[in-house]
Amino acid sequence: MRLDNKTAIITGGASGFGAGIAEAFASEGAKVVIADINLDAARALADRLNGTAVKVDVSNASEMAALVAAVRDDHGSIDIFVNNAGITHLPQPMEEVDEDEFDRVLMVNTKSVYLSAKYVVPIMKRQKSGVILNIASTAGVSPRPNLSWYNATKGWMITATKSMAVELAPHGIRVNALNPVAGETPLLKSFMGEDTPEIRAKFLSTIPIGRFSTPKDMGNAALFLCADESSMITGVAMEVDGGRCI
């Protein structure tokens, strides 16, 4: 029960890596809040984990403010915030990505982190404790061609994590990131462009361990970084990538 009685918000928590993180946290005693744009899926998982479901667009300031305020009022504290929600554009030459699509990727992948900090950090400062976990990507370390603007948002997230960690450490707040490789999630097809055995084989050939990341892999790594056993770890972007970035 490493997270016993801790309150954890996981954005994009209804599926994929977010669901894996929520399941790991709940199994260790956390009160999980599944914040997702898909409320039906969030409710289904929250019911199974004895948690709470909230519909939220993470790029929308008023919805993020309402999420944080509701959780604070219901639980009295916010101990862990996981910025997991993210999207990508389809693989294509950088100059062919539509401007509206670029703006949406930027808003969901980067502004969401800003908004979470704007509303969660003051609460954690008053508590003098808290953990923020940003789900970045190996794309921010070792970019793949034709995903340039997605890659850039994840590189931004890694830098933001380090900067946040330095600034917030004196307040008792730790900030870390996870860099997963492509995984069996709803975004996999978008990363690959199309899901065929040939394209899967191409992706897997870049991962020395020879498989994709799974939600359970991410849940285990997130649990370690958010539990008290890692109290001396802040500002890291830990690769959960089967050796891809070596």
Summary of the structure (lengths in Angstrom):
residues: 246
radius of gyration: 17.0
end to end distance: 33.4
largest distance: 52.2
contacts: 879
relative contact order: 0.15
helix: 51%
strand: 16%
